[in-house]
Amino acid sequence: MMYGPDHPGDHPRASSSPVVILLVSGLTGLVGFVIGFLAGFGATGTAAEPAPRMTVRFEEPSETPPTAAPEPPGQARETPRAGGTPEAGAMSPGAVGAGRTLVVGVDIQPGTYRTAGPAEGQPMCYWARLRSTVAQPSEVIAADMPRGPATVVIAPTDKAFQTGGCADWTPA
């Protein structure tokens, strides 16, 4: 017994009618869309949370009114905070405390300075040497966020030194 057409030339042929071809193509596309929709509809996984973003903001240095007598060279002055009061932990003469921008040649002299590291209760601190007194990322010459003792060399060409969260900076 033999299965198939009785004569070799009796095989069915695909239709060449454009209407039939369009109907079969459209039906195939619709079936694929429905299968994809149902597969996606049953998915229970959610998209992953986006990675956290960090934003760093620099504040303009506050200018103190020239009401006090000028300090002798080599000694730093206290820069008031936004509220107009000096920061806690007033610095001793010749030491540079935390949380301020100091103008080189006025508030701090060029040279090598050391800190014991972050102030008490701080995991790390921040310092930066700046090309200008405006703290912008493009003005940073060098910066670091030490977790322990640190040394920085302030060059005569630096315009400002910014520090935050560090124990007092003392000349080395």
BALOBA-1460 file (C-alpha; in Angstrom, 3 decimals):
// residues 172
<rec num="1" residu="m" x="0.000" y="0.000" z="0.000"/>
<rec num="2" residu="m" x="1.260" y="3.394" z="-0.906"/>
<rec num="3" residu="y" x="0.334" y="6.726" z="0.617"/>
<rec num="4" residu="g" x="0.319" y="9.929" z="-1.379"/>
<rec num="5" residu="p" x="-0.975" y="11.030" z="-4.779"/>
<rec num="6" residu="d" x="-1.597" y="8.410" z="-7.393"/>
<rec num="7" residu="h" x="0.333" y="10.306" z="-9.992"/>
<rec num="8" residu="p" x="3.612" y="12.106" z="-9.335"/>
<rec num="9" residu="g" x="2.335" y="15.416" z="-10.721"/>
<rec num="10" residu="d" x="-0.683" y="15.606" z="-8.378"/>
<rec num="11" residu="h" x="1.077" y="17.385" z="-5.446"/>
<rec num="12" residu="p" x="-0.866" y="20.363" z="-4.125"/>
<rec num="13" residu="r" x="0.594" y="23.731" z="-5.025"/>
<rec num="14" residu="a" x="0.632" y="26.964" z="-3.022"/>
<rec num="15" residu="s" x="-1.778" y="29.582" z="-4.142"/>
<rec num="16" residu="s" x="-0.413" y="32.505" z="-6.090"/>
<rec num="17" residu="s" x="-3.509" y="34.598" z="-5.436"/>
<rec num="18" residu="p" x="-2.551" y="37.937" z="-3.710"/>
<rec num="19" residu="v" x="-5.764" y="37.903" z="-1.686"/>
<rec num="20" residu="v" x="-5.064" y="34.461" z="-0.249"/>
<rec num="21" residu="i" x="-1.426" y="35.396" z="0.493"/>
<rec num="22" residu="l" x="-2.491" y="38.598" z="2.344"/>
<rec num="23" residu="l" x="-5.131" y="36.757" z="4.363"/>
<rec num="24" residu="v" x="-2.740" y="33.993" z="5.424"/>
<rec num="25" residu="s" x="0.016" y="36.534" z="6.311"/>
<rec num="26" residu="g" x="-2.404" y="38.690" z="8.313"/>
<rec num="27" residu="l" x="-3.806" y="35.708" z="10.168"/>
<rec num="28" residu="t" x="-0.277" y="34.485" z="11.001"/>
<rec num="29" residu="g" x="0.676" y="37.939" z="12.313"/>
<rec num="30" residu="l" x="-2.492" y="38.177" z="14.419"/>
<rec num="31" residu="v" x="-1.914" y="34.736" z="15.954"/>
<rec num="32" residu="g" x="1.713" y="35.714" z="16.786"/>
<rec num="33" residu="f" x="0.538" y="38.982" z="18.392"/>
<rec num="34" residu="v" x="-2.070" y="37.208" z="20.530"/>
<rec num="35" residu="i" x="0.446" y="34.600" z="21.697"/>
<rec num="36" residu="g" x="2.981" y="37.316" z="22.585"/>
<rec num="37" residu="f" x="0.349" y="39.391" z="24.380"/>
<rec num="38" residu="l" x="-0.863" y="36.456" z="26.443"/>
<rec num="39" residu="a" x="2.702" y="35.398" z="27.307"/>
<rec num="40" residu="g" x="3.546" y="38.956" z="28.412"/>
<rec num="41" residu="f" x="0.287" y="39.355" z="30.292"/>
<rec num="42" residu="g" x="1.081" y="36.318" z="32.427"/>
<rec num="43" residu="a" x="4.571" y="37.517" z="33.361"/>
<rec num="44" residu="t" x="4.801" y="38.290" z="37.065"/>
<rec num="45" residu="g" x="8.335" y="39.741" z="37.205"/>
<rec num="46" residu="t" x="8.709" y="43.483" z="37.672"/>
<rec num="47" residu="a" x="11.355" y="45.764" z="36.263"/>
<rec num="48" residu="a" x="14.402" y="46.343" z="38.459"/>
<rec num="49" residu="e" x="14.628" y="49.545" z="40.477"/>
<rec num="50" residu="p" x="16.815" y="52.184" z="38.835"/>
<rec num="51" residu="a" x="20.266" y="52.626" z="40.334"/>
<rec num="52" residu="p" x="20.502" y="55.383" z="42.943"/>
<rec num="53" residu="r" x="21.912" y="58.704" z="41.740"/>
<rec num="54" residu="m" x="24.230" y="61.011" z="43.614"/>
<rec num="55" residu="t" x="24.082" y="64.771" z="43.243"/>
<rec num="56" residu="v" x="26.926" y="66.965" z="44.409"/>
<rec num="57" residu="r" x="26.155" y="70.627" z="44.979"/>
<rec num="58" residu="f" x="28.679" y="73.361" z="45.559"/>
<rec num="59" residu="e" x="27.670" y="76.509" z="47.398"/>
<rec num="60" residu="e" x="29.060" y="79.955" z="46.770"/>
<rec num="61" residu="p" x="31.544" y="80.958" z="49.476"/>
<rec num="62" residu="s" x="30.044" y="83.437" z="51.879"/>
<rec num="63" residu="e" x="31.851" y="86.745" z="52.127"/>
<rec num="64" residu="t" x="32.360" y="88.291" z="55.548"/>
<rec num="65" residu="p" x="31.876" y="92.039" z="55.829"/>
<rec num="66" residu="p" x="35.167" y="93.919" z="56.402"/>
<rec num="67" residu="t" x="34.219" y="95.068" z="59.928"/>
<rec num="68" residu="a" x="37.027" y="93.345" z="61.784"/>
<rec num="69" residu="a" x="40.722" y="94.180" z="61.665"/>
<rec num="70" residu="p" x="42.663" y="92.118" z="59.113"/>
<rec num="71" residu="e" x="44.326" y="88.976" z="60.416"/>
<rec num="72" residu="p" x="48.102" y="88.639" z="60.332"/>
<rec num="73" residu="p" x="49.417" y="86.522" z="57.428"/>
<rec num="74" residu="g" x="49.546" y="82.787" z="58.081"/>
<rec num="75" residu="q" x="46.482" y="82.779" z="60.298"/>
<rec num="76" residu="a" x="43.096" y="81.646" z="59.047"/>
<rec num="77" residu="r" x="39.838" y="83.378" z="59.793"/>
<rec num="78" residu="e" x="36.482" y="81.886" z="60.717"/>
<rec num="79" residu="t" x="34.026" y="81.912" z="57.807"/>
<rec num="80" residu="p" x="30.438" y="82.301" z="59.033"/>
<rec num="81" residu="r" x="27.788" y="79.810" z="58.054"/>
<rec num="82" residu="a" x="24.569" y="80.750" z="56.277"/>
<rec num="83" residu="g" x="22.926" y="81.582" z="59.618"/>
<rec num="84" residu="g" x="25.660" y="84.133" z="60.332"/>
<rec num="85" residu="t" x="27.129" y="82.261" z="63.302"/>
<rec num="86" residu="p" x="30.521" y="80.557" z="63.308"/>
<rec num="87" residu="e" x="30.578" y="76.792" z="63.099"/>
<rec num="88" residu="a" x="30.895" y="74.651" z="66.187"/>
<rec num="89" residu="g" x="34.447" y="73.791" z="67.179"/>
<rec num="90" residu="a" x="36.071" y="77.173" z="66.614"/>
<rec num="91" residu="m" x="39.527" y="76.796" z="65.193"/>
<rec num="92" residu="s" x="42.698" y="77.882" z="66.881"/>
<rec num="93" residu="p" x="45.016" y="80.441" z="65.236"/>
<rec num="94" residu="g" x="47.066" y="78.832" z="62.473"/>
<rec num="95" residu="a" x="44.748" y="75.820" z="62.148"/>
<rec num="96" residu="v" x="42.214" y="75.336" z="59.403"/>
<rec num="97" residu="g" x="38.937" y="73.834" z="60.648"/>
<rec num="98" residu="a" x="36.144" y="71.984" z="58.855"/>
<rec num="99" residu="g" x="33.352" y="73.236" z="56.595"/>
<rec num="100" residu="r" x="34.708" y="76.281" z="54.777"/>
<rec num="101" residu="t" x="36.347" y="77.677" z="51.654"/>
<rec num="102" residu="l" x="39.583" y="79.538" z="52.364"/>
<rec num="103" residu="v" x="41.238" y="82.005" z="49.980"/>
<rec num="104" residu="v" x="44.933" y="81.209" z="49.473"/>
<rec num="105" residu="g" x="47.157" y="84.088" z="50.546"/>
<rec num="106" residu="v" x="44.359" y="85.662" z="52.636"/>
<rec num="107" residu="d" x="42.773" y="82.952" z="54.808"/>
<rec num="108" residu="i" x="45.481" y="80.325" z="54.404"/>
<rec num="109" residu="q" x="49.078" y="80.510" z="53.193"/>
<rec num="110" residu="p" x="50.590" y="78.149" z="50.588"/>
<rec num="111" residu="g" x="52.332" y="75.184" z="52.162"/>
<rec num="112" residu="t" x="51.872" y="71.650" z="53.422"/>
<rec num="113" residu="y" x="49.004" y="70.941" z="55.831"/>
<rec num="114" residu="r" x="47.961" y="67.812" z="57.727"/>
<rec num="115" residu="t" x="44.747" y="66.603" z="59.318"/>
<rec num="116" residu="a" x="44.090" y="63.701" z="61.653"/>
<rec num="117" residu="g" x="41.259" y="62.688" z="59.330"/>
<rec num="118" residu="p" x="37.493" y="63.031" z="59.628"/>
<rec num="119" residu="a" x="36.102" y="65.038" z="62.533"/>
<rec num="120" residu="e" x="34.582" y="63.056" z="65.375"/>
<rec num="121" residu="g" x="31.420" y="61.292" z="64.258"/>
<rec num="122" residu="q" x="32.218" y="61.642" z="60.523"/>
<rec num="123" residu="p" x="33.025" y="58.537" z="58.411"/>
<rec num="124" residu="m" x="35.096" y="60.613" z="55.968"/>
<rec num="125" residu="c" x="35.927" y="64.213" z="55.163"/>
<rec num="126" residu="y" x="36.478" y="66.277" z="52.010"/>
<rec num="127" residu="w" x="39.151" y="68.670" z="50.776"/>
<rec num="128" residu="a" x="39.759" y="70.353" z="47.424"/>
<rec num="129" residu="r" x="42.312" y="72.723" z="45.929"/>
<rec num="130" residu="l" x="40.546" y="75.204" z="43.633"/>
<rec num="131" residu="r" x="41.534" y="77.375" z="40.631"/>
<rec num="132" residu="s" x="39.092" y="80.098" z="41.748"/>
<rec num="133" residu="t" x="37.016" y="81.038" z="44.770"/>
<rec num="134" residu="v" x="33.875" y="79.725" z="43.064"/>
<rec num="135" residu="a" x="33.452" y="76.062" z="43.947"/>
<rec num="136" residu="q" x="32.523" y="74.386" z="40.674"/>
<rec num="137" residu="p" x="33.653" y="70.958" z="39.468"/>
<rec num="138" residu="s" x="35.605" y="72.530" z="36.578"/>
<rec num="139" residu="e" x="37.612" y="74.628" z="39.083"/>
<rec num="140" residu="v" x="38.915" y="71.662" z="41.124"/>
<rec num="141" residu="i" x="42.672" y="71.099" z="40.817"/>
<rec num="142" residu="a" x="42.779" y="68.127" z="43.207"/>
<rec num="143" residu="a" x="40.379" y="66.660" z="45.756"/>
<rec num="144" residu="d" x="40.063" y="63.735" z="48.133"/>
<rec num="145" residu="m" x="37.696" y="62.190" z="50.675"/>
<rec num="146" residu="p" x="40.081" y="60.619" z="53.212"/>
<rec num="147" residu="r" x="38.919" y="58.192" z="55.891"/>
<rec num="148" residu="g" x="42.104" y="58.667" z="57.908"/>
<rec num="149" residu="p" x="45.043" y="61.076" z="58.278"/>
<rec num="150" residu="a" x="45.726" y="63.178" z="55.187"/>
<rec num="151" residu="t" x="48.305" y="65.653" z="53.899"/>
<rec num="152" residu="v" x="47.765" y="68.318" z="51.235"/>
<rec num="153" residu="v" x="50.210" y="70.716" z="49.599"/>
<rec num="154" residu="i" x="48.593" y="74.060" z="48.771"/>
<rec num="155" residu="a" x="50.505" y="75.667" z="45.915"/>
<rec num="156" residu="p" x="51.030" y="79.433" z="45.590"/>
<rec num="157" residu="t" x="49.067" y="79.266" z="42.306"/>
<rec num="158" residu="d" x="45.970" y="77.802" z="44.038"/>
<rec num="159" residu="k" x="43.193" y="80.359" z="44.547"/>
<rec num="160" residu="a" x="41.224" y="78.583" z="47.297"/>
<rec num="161" residu="f" x="41.179" y="75.543" z="49.577"/>
<rec num="162" residu="q" x="37.844" y="73.934" z="50.449"/>
<rec num="163" residu="t" x="37.371" y="71.483" z="53.309"/>
<rec num="164" residu="g" x="34.417" y="69.823" z="54.998"/>
<rec num="165" residu="g" x="34.025" y="67.303" z="57.810"/>
<rec num="166" residu="c" x="37.765" y="67.138" z="58.540"/>
<rec num="167" residu="a" x="39.497" y="67.618" z="61.859"/>
<rec num="168" residu="d" x="41.633" y="70.779" z="62.056"/>
<rec num="169" residu="w" x="44.267" y="71.222" z="59.352"/>
<rec num="170" residu="t" x="47.634" y="72.250" z="60.789"/>
<rec num="171" residu="p" x="50.834" y="73.327" z="59.012"/>
<rec num="172" residu="a" x="53.178" y="70.378" z="58.584"/>
